[in-house]
Amino acid sequence: MTPNSTIAKKGEDPGRHRSVRKVISFGALLAVVVWVATEAKAQAPISVRGGNPTLNITTGWPGSEPVPVVNTATSVRYRRQAAISKITVRTTCPGQSFTLKVLATGVSEGVAAPEVTLVNGMLATDFITNIPSTGTWTTTTPTLRYTASATFAQGNSAEQGNDVHTVTYTIQVQ
């Protein structure tokens, strides 16, 4: 395989990445809602698990910014591939008003990248790298730590509306 090759199931186009998408909707200040939907197939090389967590930014003190909210109710499961692999993350969120970050925690197979700030239209960014293609492991399921935050200057969801992110995780040859 070449460095830009992707891993495909038998009979699939080898030029096709294996991806899973999540739709995340949230507002800020008084109502931050995260909605997660996954496209997962049986025995897929990557899937997102955990249902539809909700984040509500409701705490702040006079003269300070609202307190960010962290949610760890979802996870990403991936299977060992035939070659050393990596997972990338990207998002689209037209009209994005607020900040959403994601971090992989509890990574036992591969190396977690630093926390990624999800920005509308961003290019795919390394999320978990150096996923081994050998060993006794078959699957692993690190936790996704989402952090939603807003500043007073950004406004709130009542004024700006909720952000709706489509987050895509892709596993590919490294």
trRosetta pair geometry for C-beta under 8 A, 3 or more apart (Angstrom, degrees):
i j d omega theta_ij theta_ji phi_ij phi_ji
1 5 3.9 -120 -170 55 100 154
1 83 5.6 -82 46 -55 146 160
1 173 5.7 -143 137 -114 141 167
2 5 4.8 122 52 -31 68 99
3 173 7.0 -163 -163 119 34 112
3 174 7.8 -48 -155 118 79 41
4 173 7.6 101 156 74 7 111
5 14 6.5 -24 -162 158 97 109
5 83 7.7 63 84 38 115 161
5 173 5.0 23 80 28 77 150
6 14 6.4 160 66 169 78 59
6 15 6.4 86 29 -159 114 22
6 16 6.3 -130 87 80 145 32
6 17 4.9 -121 -131 -91 149 54
6 18 7.1 162 171 -6 115 75
6 172 4.8 -57 -119 -134 85 93
6 173 6.1 -151 -109 4 28 93
7 18 6.5 -43 78 -2 88 122
7 45 6.5 126 101 -106 125 172
7 81 4.7 -80 -95 -155 168 127
7 82 6.3 157 -127 31 115 93
7 83 6.7 -164 -77 35 109 97
7 85 6.7 -38 -15 -97 137 127
7 171 6.9 -38 45 119 121 97
7 172 6.8 -178 10 -134 85 39
7 173 6.0 132 -39 -49 86 85
8 12 3.9 -143 178 86 110 111
8 13 6.2 -141 -128 83 158 36
8 14 4.5 -134 15 -107 134 48
8 15 7.8 6 -49 20 138 29
8 16 5.8 83 -101 56 117 90
8 18 7.4 169 -102 -50 50 100
9 12 4.7 76 57 -5 75 125
9 45 7.9 -158 -59 -31 92 109
12 16 6.0 -94 159 50 111 129
13 16 4.6 86 80 -16 99 111
17 170 4.7 3 160 -161 132 123
17 171 7.6 157 -175 64 86 44
17 172 5.3 -42 -128 -78 99 113
18 44 6.9 165 -175 -175 119 88
18 45 4.7 49 125 52 162 120
18 46 5.8 134 124 20 106 106
18 170 6.8 138 78 -154 48 67
18 171 5.3 -23 75 56 105 92
18 172 7.5 171 34 -71 76 64
19 39 8.0 33 108 71 76 123
19 46 7.3 -36 -142 74 18 130
19 168 5.3 -5 -172 -173 125 103
19 169 6.6 152 -156 81 68 45
19 170 4.3 -29 -97 -94 88 83
19 171 7.9 -178 -85 16 41 62
20 38 5.9 0 -178 -158 114 91
20 39 5.6 -168 -142 63 67 79
20 40 6.3 23 -126 -81 125 72
20 44 7.2 102 -71 138 114 144
20 46 5.1 -138 -8 115 117 96
20 47 5.5 152 -98 -119 157 35
20 48 5.2 172 133 -12 133 94
20 76 7.6 164 66 -137 137 95
20 168 7.3 159 82 -153 37 58
20 169 5.2 -12 60 60 87 96
20 170 7.9 177 21 -78 57 43
21 37 7.9 3 105 90 83 82
21 38 7.5 161 74 -137 48 45
21 39 5.6 36 37 10 84 114
21 166 5.8 -6 -173 -178 119 90
21 167 6.7 149 -160 80 61 46
21 168 4.8 -26 -101 -97 81 74
21 169 7.7 -180 -86 20 31 66
22 36 5.0 -25 -159 -145 110 83
22 37 6.6 150 -145 56 53 48
22 38 6.2 -14 -92 -86 77 68
22 48 5.3 -58 -69 87 113 173
22 74 7.6 73 -124 177 150 161
22 165 7.7 15 101 107 85 96
22 166 7.4 162 82 -158 43 44
22 167 4.4 -14 60 60 96 100
22 168 7.8 -170 21 -74 66 32
22 169 7.5 39 -7 -8 103 101
23 35 6.2 -21 105 101 88 95
23 36 7.0 155 61 -134 56 29
23 37 4.9 7 30 33 103 103
23 164 6.8 -8 -176 -176 93 91
23 165 7.0 160 -161 88 43 54
23 166 5.4 -18 -104 -102 71 69
23 167 7.7 -176 -83 19 19 73
24 34 5.2 -21 -154 -151 93 83
24 35 6.4 161 -134 58 35 56
24 36 6.3 9 -88 -84 77 68
24 91 7.9 -45 39 -132 117 124
24 100 6.8 135 118 -162 142 161
24 146 7.5 -172 -137 -132 148 153
24 163 7.8 1 112 111 86 94
24 164 7.2 160 88 -159 46 43
24 165 4.0 -9 62 60 98 105
24 166 7.7 -177 22 -77 71 22
24 167 5.8 30 -2 -10 118 114
25 33 5.8 -9 103 97 88 96
25 34 6.9 155 60 -133 50 28
25 35 4.5 9 29 23 101 110
25 162 5.3 44 174 140 91 129
25 163 6.9 173 -154 91 46 51
25 164 4.5 -7 -105 -107 84 76
25 165 7.3 -163 -71 23 35 66
26 32 4.6 20 -170 -166 108 73
26 33 5.3 -173 -112 61 59 45
26 34 5.2 -5 -68 -74 113 64
26 55 6.2 -3 -123 63 131 108
26 98 6.8 -95 104 72 103 139
26 100 6.8 129 44 -82 137 122
26 148 5.4 -107 157 -125 160 145
26 157 7.8 -108 150 -87 52 133
26 162 5.8 -164 112 -164 15 96
26 163 5.3 -11 65 57 70 93
26 165 7.7 -4 16 2 94 105
27 30 7.7 -23 111 68 119 63
27 31 4.5 24 69 93 127 87
27 32 5.7 -132 70 -94 55 45
27 33 6.4 31 14 15 85 84
27 98 7.3 118 -174 -11 29 148
27 156 7.0 49 161 170 104 65
27 157 2.3 27 -173 -94 127 147
27 158 7.7 84 178 -30 143 47
27 160 7.3 154 -146 74 88 95
27 161 7.0 -122 -106 147 104 28
27 162 3.9 -73 -59 -100 87 76
27 163 6.9 157 -88 9 37 70
28 31 7.7 14 44 67 13 52
28 32 5.6 38 -101 -81 40 99
28 57 5.7 -3 -160 42 58 141
28 66 7.2 149 172 60 93 157
28 97 7.0 -127 4 105 128 107
28 98 4.3 166 -53 -96 131 144
28 148 7.1 -156 -102 160 81 106
28 149 7.7 32 -131 142 116 23
28 150 3.3 95 -172 -51 140 152
28 154 6.5 0 82 105 163 123
28 155 7.5 103 70 95 121 59
28 156 5.5 -131 87 -135 81 54
28 157 5.4 149 32 -39 52 87
28 160 7.4 13 33 51 106 131
28 163 7.8 46 -32 -5 96 109
29 32 7.8 135 32 -44 29 93
29 57 5.6 -49 -97 96 7 114
29 60 7.6 -30 -143 -19 76 141
29 66 5.5 -148 -113 -65 60 157
29 150 5.6 -80 -47 81 70 145
29 155 7.8 -95 -19 136 134 41
29 156 3.6 -52 29 -117 140 109
29 157 6.6 -156 41 5 89 80
29 158 7.9 -68 69 8 125 93
30 56 7.6 -19 164 -170 38 92
30 57 7.1 -54 -44 83 11 74
30 58 6.3 57 -137 -107 50 70
30 156 6.1 41 12 -171 89 134
30 157 7.0 -122 57 39 77 102
30 158 6.9 18 45 -25 123 111
31 56 6.2 -36 -130 -131 39 86
31 57 7.8 -30 40 44 11 74
31 156 7.9 88 32 173 79 99
31 157 4.9 -93 68 56 97 145
31 158 7.6 100 23 -48 117 78
31 162 7.4 -70 112 -87 106 105
32 55 4.4 -45 114 108 107 89
32 56 5.3 163 47 -117 76 25
32 57 4.4 67 -13 -5 128 88
32 69 5.8 167 74 36 145 141
32 98 7.7 -140 -114 136 107 166
32 148 4.7 151 -177 121 143 150
32 150 7.7 -161 -79 -15 121 119
32 157 7.3 178 -79 -36 52 137
33 54 5.4 -31 -136 -141 70 85
33 55 6.8 171 -111 52 15 62
33 56 7.2 23 -70 -78 60 73
33 162 6.4 -26 46 -135 102 141
34 52 7.5 179 108 -176 68 63
34 53 5.2 0 82 88 115 84
34 54 6.2 177 42 -118 72 26
34 55 4.8 49 -10 7 109 101
34 71 6.0 -145 35 36 152 163
34 146 6.3 114 -118 104 161 158
34 148 6.9 -149 -58 -46 112 136
35 52 5.1 -6 -142 -150 61 108
35 54 8.0 22 -70 -90 61 69
36 48 6.8 -123 178 134 119 128
36 50 6.6 10 88 83 155 93
36 51 6.7 94 68 117 112 30
36 52 5.2 -171 40 -107 74 52
36 53 6.4 36 -3 21 122 77
36 74 5.6 -179 -117 -86 174 145
37 52 7.5 12 -62 -85 63 99
38 47 6.1 72 170 -172 139 80
38 48 4.2 -163 -104 64 123 93
38 49 7.1 -18 -28 -73 164 35
40 44 5.6 -143 -161 26 65 145
40 47 3.7 55 -121 -135 117 118
40 48 7.0 -143 -61 39 113 57
40 49 7.8 45 -66 -72 159 72
41 44 4.2 110 58 -60 79 111
41 47 7.7 -153 33 -84 47 115
43 79 7.6 27 -172 -54 62 156
44 47 5.2 105 73 -55 122 101
44 79 7.8 176 108 -3 41 121
45 78 6.3 19 156 -155 67 77
45 79 4.8 -102 -137 44 59 107
45 81 6.4 45 -151 -83 131 98
45 171 5.3 -125 124 66 115 144
46 76 6.7 -8 -165 -178 93 99
46 77 7.1 162 -150 87 43 54
46 78 4.7 -4 -101 -104 78 89
46 79 7.5 -118 -57 14 50 77
46 87 6.8 141 -118 -115 142 115
46 169 6.0 -141 158 114 136 108
46 170 7.5 155 54 -144 162 20
46 171 4.5 166 -44 -14 132 120
47 76 7.4 166 85 -156 38 56
47 77 5.1 -9 60 57 87 99
47 78 7.9 172 21 -77 57 50
48 74 6.1 8 179 179 97 118
48 75 7.4 167 -156 86 56 40
48 76 5.5 -29 -102 -102 69 70
48 77 7.8 180 -89 18 19 74
48 144 7.4 3 -142 -19 101 148
48 169 6.6 130 -61 23 109 135
49 74 6.5 160 85 -158 46 68
49 75 5.0 -16 62 61 98 87
49 76 7.6 170 18 -91 79 21
49 77 5.9 44 -12 -14 121 111
49 141 6.9 -19 35 -150 135 123
50 53 6.6 -13 139 -34 113 105
50 73 5.0 141 176 136 121 70
50 74 3.4 -164 59 -109 148 56
50 75 5.6 127 -45 11 121 69
50 144 7.6 -137 15 38 155 109
51 73 6.9 -60 63 146 93 117
51 74 7.5 -143 50 -89 51 86
53 71 4.7 137 141 -180 145 137
53 73 3.7 146 -82 54 127 135
53 74 6.1 -114 -7 -30 124 96
53 146 7.7 160 80 40 138 131
54 71 7.8 174 74 -106 23 144
55 69 4.3 146 -170 111 105 133
55 70 7.9 175 -122 64 123 6
55 71 4.9 -104 -72 -39 108 127
55 146 7.0 -117 -45 104 146 116
55 148 4.8 131 119 20 149 136
56 69 6.6 144 65 -97 32 165
57 60 7.9 44 161 -42 94 103
57 66 5.0 61 166 154 121 134
57 67 6.9 178 -152 71 86 60
57 68 7.2 -44 -110 -132 113 27
57 69 5.1 -131 -79 -19 71 117
57 148 6.4 -124 -47 109 112 107
57 149 7.3 121 -98 -122 142 37
57 150 6.1 163 79 22 171 109
59 66 6.8 120 82 -162 49 73
59 67 4.3 -15 88 30 104 126
60 64 6.3 -167 -170 86 81 85
60 65 6.8 -101 -132 133 111 28
60 66 4.1 -61 -73 -105 121 58
60 67 6.1 -161 -79 -9 58 76
61 64 4.7 29 66 37 89 119
65 149 7.9 34 148 -176 125 104
65 150 7.8 -171 -176 98 100 52
65 151 5.3 -51 -131 -125 118 68
65 152 6.3 -130 -117 -16 66 86
66 149 7.3 168 87 -158 95 67
66 150 5.6 16 50 69 131 88
66 151 7.5 -165 25 -113 89 22
66 152 7.3 139 -17 -61 88 69
68 147 5.4 21 165 -178 129 99
68 148 6.5 168 -160 82 78 43
68 149 3.7 -34 -103 -87 101 103
69 147 7.2 163 81 -152 42 54
69 148 5.1 -10 59 57 94 95
69 149 7.5 174 20 -74 61 58
70 145 6.2 -11 -166 -172 104 94
70 146 7.1 156 -154 84 51 51
70 147 5.1 -18 -99 -99 75 79
71 74 7.5 41 129 8 103 91
71 145 7.5 159 78 -154 44 48
71 146 4.8 -11 58 60 95 100
71 147 8.0 -180 20 -78 67 36
71 148 7.6 26 -1 -3 108 103
72 105 7.3 -33 -132 42 120 134
72 143 5.2 19 -168 172 99 129
72 144 7.2 171 -139 80 54 47
72 145 5.1 -12 -95 -102 90 74
72 146 7.8 -174 -74 24 42 67
74 143 7.6 120 88 -160 44 63
74 144 4.7 -25 92 51 93 118
74 146 7.5 38 38 -14 115 115
75 141 4.8 49 147 171 137 94
75 142 6.3 175 -156 93 92 36
75 143 5.1 -56 -99 -105 91 44
75 144 5.9 -178 -105 -2 28 83
76 87 7.0 117 140 -174 149 164
76 104 6.9 -58 36 -113 123 109
76 128 8.0 -166 87 -7 137 138
76 141 7.1 178 83 -149 36 58
76 142 6.1 -8 55 63 86 84
76 144 5.8 86 -22 -54 93 108
76 169 5.8 -135 -128 -178 137 172
77 139 5.7 15 -177 179 100 118
77 140 7.2 179 -144 89 62 34
77 141 4.3 -19 -95 -99 84 91
78 85 8.0 -147 162 100 138 138
78 87 6.4 -124 -64 -69 157 130
78 128 7.8 -172 18 75 151 146
78 131 7.0 -51 112 -142 139 154
78 139 6.8 173 89 -147 31 75
78 140 6.6 -15 59 58 75 77
78 171 5.6 142 -139 -83 128 143
79 138 6.5 -27 -143 161 82 66
79 139 5.1 -38 -97 -93 63 83
80 109 7.4 -82 -86 172 85 155
80 131 7.7 -167 -122 155 55 102
80 132 7.3 -28 -132 96 101 69
80 133 6.4 121 -180 -142 91 41
80 134 7.9 140 -166 -45 131 9
80 135 7.2 -154 -112 58 142 92
80 137 6.0 140 -57 100 123 83
80 138 5.8 -94 8 -143 112 31
80 139 7.4 -112 -12 -70 75 40
81 84 8.0 135 75 -115 107 2
81 85 4.5 72 36 -36 141 138
81 131 7.0 67 21 107 106 120
81 133 5.8 -63 83 -110 66 92
81 171 6.8 178 -52 152 138 123
81 173 7.5 -144 128 -85 145 67
82 133 5.9 25 152 -155 18 126
83 133 5.2 -51 -148 -76 7 151
83 173 4.9 10 91 -123 131 103
83 174 7.6 -155 129 27 97 75
84 130 6.5 -27 -171 -143 114 45
84 131 6.5 148 -165 70 58 57
84 132 6.4 -28 -111 -120 81 34
84 133 5.3 -95 -60 -18 48 105
84 173 7.2 74 77 -157 56 68
84 174 5.0 -58 119 36 91 119
85 110 7.9 -56 82 -95 77 125
85 131 4.3 -34 69 63 84 117
85 133 7.1 108 -12 -71 88 91
85 171 5.5 24 167 -178 136 92
85 172 6.4 159 -152 85 91 25
85 173 5.9 -70 -104 -105 70 33
85 174 5.6 157 -148 -26 15 90
86 110 7.4 137 -116 -147 56 128
86 126 5.9 -44 174 -135 135 93
86 127 7.7 135 168 47 87 65
86 128 6.4 179 -158 93 63 56
86 129 4.4 -5 -117 -116 113 61
86 130 7.1 37 -86 -12 90 35
86 131 6.2 172 -83 3 35 101
86 171 7.4 176 90 -146 32 57
86 172 6.4 -25 61 64 76 73
86 173 7.9 25 19 135 79 16
86 174 4.3 96 -19 -90 104 97
87 104 7.9 98 75 -62 133 153
87 110 7.6 52 7 169 101 168
87 126 7.9 97 79 -160 49 54
87 127 4.8 -60 103 68 90 108
87 128 4.3 28 38 45 108 96
87 129 7.9 -126 33 -65 61 41
87 131 7.2 72 -20 -36 87 138
87 169 5.7 0 -177 -174 110 97
87 170 6.7 157 -154 78 59 41
87 171 5.1 -29 -94 -91 78 70
88 124 3.8 45 148 172 139 109
88 125 6.1 145 -160 65 87 29
88 126 5.9 -53 -104 -93 77 34
88 127 5.8 138 -137 -1 21 97
88 169 7.3 165 80 -152 44 48
88 170 5.0 -12 53 57 92 96
88 172 7.0 -8 1 21 108 114
89 102 6.4 -122 167 76 165 137
89 116 5.7 140 73 80 129 163
89 118 7.4 -74 140 -96 114 98
89 124 6.9 143 64 -152 21 68
89 125 5.8 -34 63 61 75 85
89 127 4.3 82 -13 -64 106 134
89 167 6.4 -8 -166 -174 98 98
89 168 7.1 157 -150 81 48 51
89 169 5.5 -15 -97 -99 78 70
89 170 7.9 -179 -76 19 33 73
90 122 5.4 -158 -146 88 82 87
90 123 6.4 -87 -110 146 125 20
90 124 4.4 -73 -42 -90 120 56
90 125 6.6 132 -79 6 70 76
90 167 7.4 167 85 -152 37 55
90 168 5.3 -12 59 56 85 98
90 170 7.9 5 11 1 100 112
91 100 7.6 141 -113 81 175 124
91 118 4.1 53 2 -171 150 107
91 119 7.0 135 63 53 111 26
91 120 6.7 -72 110 -95 93 36
91 122 6.1 37 45 34 75 107
91 165 4.8 -27 -161 -162 124 107
91 166 6.5 147 -155 74 64 48
91 167 4.8 -24 -96 -98 93 68
91 168 7.3 175 -85 14 40 72
92 120 6.0 50 -156 -149 44 70
92 121 6.1 59 -116 -66 74 49
92 165 7.2 145 73 -154 40 56
92 166 5.0 -6 54 52 91 101
93 96 4.1 71 108 -75 113 106
93 100 7.8 128 -48 27 165 132
93 118 7.3 82 -9 137 134 104
93 119 8.0 -119 40 -180 113 24
93 120 4.3 -109 59 -86 74 93
93 163 5.4 19 -173 -175 129 99
93 164 6.2 170 -136 80 81 45
93 165 4.4 -30 -77 -95 116 68
93 166 7.3 179 -68 17 64 63
94 120 6.4 123 -77 -145 26 137
94 164 7.9 -7 46 64 76 94
95 120 7.8 132 33 -83 26 159
95 161 7.3 9 130 72 136 124
95 163 7.6 -161 99 -116 79 68
96 119 7.0 -180 83 -153 166 51
96 120 4.3 -161 -10 -33 129 118
96 163 5.4 47 -131 -132 65 118
96 165 7.7 52 -102 -81 110 88
97 150 7.8 18 124 -122 91 110
97 154 5.7 127 162 179 86 102
97 155 6.6 -57 179 59 132 108
97 160 4.2 80 -110 169 174 148
97 161 7.5 131 -4 63 140 71
97 163 5.9 -144 36 -67 79 103
98 148 6.7 29 137 -168 128 88
98 149 7.0 180 179 85 97 41
98 150 4.6 -47 -130 -88 110 95
98 154 5.8 107 -96 153 66 148
98 157 8.0 -30 -32 -70 138 85
98 160 7.6 140 -36 95 93 151
98 163 5.3 -124 39 -21 97 137
99 117 6.7 -46 -159 -149 96 104
99 147 7.9 -18 121 110 98 86
99 148 7.1 146 88 -158 64 44
99 149 4.7 -20 70 65 114 88
99 150 6.8 179 23 -78 85 45
99 154 8.0 -120 -15 -78 86 166
100 117 7.6 123 81 -161 46 58
100 118 4.7 -33 91 53 96 116
100 146 6.5 -19 -167 -165 93 100
100 147 7.3 155 -155 79 44 51
100 148 5.6 -11 -104 -103 76 71
100 163 7.0 -156 -27 103 125 147
100 165 6.1 -95 59 -41 161 154
101 115 5.1 27 171 169 123 113
101 116 6.5 162 -158 82 72 42
101 117 5.1 -39 -99 -99 89 56
101 118 6.6 -177 -100 2 29 82
101 146 7.0 149 80 -156 51 49
101 147 4.5 -9 57 55 102 100
101 149 7.8 11 2 9 105 107
102 115 7.0 166 83 -157 29 72
102 116 5.5 -18 61 60 81 94
102 118 6.2 53 -2 -40 103 114
102 127 7.6 -14 107 -134 113 118
102 144 5.9 -24 -158 -169 107 96
102 145 6.8 142 -157 75 51 53
102 146 5.4 -19 -98 -97 77 67
102 147 7.8 -169 -73 18 33 73
102 167 7.3 97 -34 -149 155 150
103 112 7.1 59 -178 174 77 128
103 114 7.6 -50 -117 169 102 37
103 115 4.1 -43 -74 -101 109 80
103 116 7.2 162 -78 15 55 68
103 144 7.6 139 70 -161 41 49
103 145 4.5 -22 62 61 93 107
103 147 7.6 29 1 -9 105 108
104 107 5.2 57 132 -58 114 116
104 112 4.3 -152 78 -124 101 110
104 113 7.5 71 26 36 109 68
104 127 6.0 100 -23 162 125 91
104 128 5.3 -18 42 -67 170 105
104 142 4.6 43 -174 126 98 143
104 143 7.3 140 -159 74 51 48
104 144 6.6 -31 -100 -100 60 57
104 145 7.6 -176 -85 16 11 86
105 112 7.1 40 -87 -105 31 166
105 142 6.2 162 72 -176 35 98
105 143 4.7 -26 65 67 93 101
105 144 8.0 168 20 -92 81 10
105 145 5.3 53 -11 -23 119 120
106 142 4.8 167 81 -135 81 71
106 143 5.1 67 26 9 123 94
107 110 5.6 -78 177 77 119 86
107 111 6.9 115 117 -139 142 13
107 112 4.3 170 3 -47 147 101
107 128 5.8 -176 -128 -126 139 117
107 140 7.6 80 -152 136 52 136
107 142 4.5 -2 -81 -91 65 142
108 137 7.6 172 111 -105 110 153
108 140 5.3 -148 57 -145 99 139
108 142 7.4 -177 5 -73 70 91
109 131 5.8 54 136 -145 90 77
109 132 6.1 -102 -164 32 93 92
109 135 7.4 -163 -121 67 115 152
109 137 5.4 -148 -77 97 141 164
109 140 4.5 168 20 -4 115 155
110 128 4.4 60 127 167 142 103
110 129 6.2 157 -172 77 99 26
110 130 5.4 146 -143 80 62 65
110 131 3.8 -18 -79 -84 116 69
110 132 7.2 -147 -66 -4 62 66
110 140 8.0 -174 12 69 101 146
111 128 6.8 154 71 -162 39 61
111 129 5.1 -29 62 66 96 81
111 130 4.8 35 7 45 106 119
112 127 7.6 -34 -147 159 63 57
112 128 5.7 -29 -100 -105 52 78
112 142 7.1 168 -82 -159 116 161
113 116 6.7 46 99 -53 120 102
113 125 7.4 -161 110 143 164 94
113 126 4.9 137 -68 112 146 89
113 127 5.5 -110 26 -140 120 20
113 128 6.8 -120 -6 -71 85 30
113 129 6.5 79 -58 -10 94 102
115 145 7.9 -67 -111 85 103 108
115 147 7.5 -1 -158 20 137 127
116 125 5.3 151 -133 95 131 139
116 127 6.3 -57 -20 -104 145 84
118 122 6.9 -138 -157 18 47 141
118 165 6.1 38 139 -140 140 146
118 167 6.4 -48 -131 -102 145 108
119 122 4.6 98 67 -53 85 116
122 125 6.6 -23 145 -27 124 112
124 168 7.6 -66 -101 90 98 106
124 170 6.4 -35 -136 36 140 127
126 129 5.3 6 -172 -59 124 111
127 169 6.8 -69 44 -131 162 92
128 131 6.3 59 129 -60 104 107
128 142 7.1 158 -86 25 143 152
129 174 6.3 99 -157 -119 82 134
130 174 6.8 53 -75 -84 38 173
131 171 7.6 -38 39 -146 161 106
131 174 7.4 158 32 -35 79 124
132 135 5.5 64 109 -8 136 124
132 137 7.8 93 73 48 110 120
137 140 6.1 3 -179 -49 135 104
150 154 4.9 -126 -163 70 86 134
150 155 7.8 -81 -176 71 125 43
150 156 7.0 99 143 -103 158 58
151 154 4.8 104 54 -3 75 100
154 160 7.3 -29 154 -38 78 159
155 159 4.5 -104 -179 78 123 130
155 160 4.7 125 97 -36 129 114
156 159 5.4 85 58 19 69 98
156 160 6.6 173 85 14 25 99
157 160 6.0 -69 -116 61 31 86
157 161 6.3 -24 -163 151 67 10
157 162 5.2 27 -146 -78 120 63
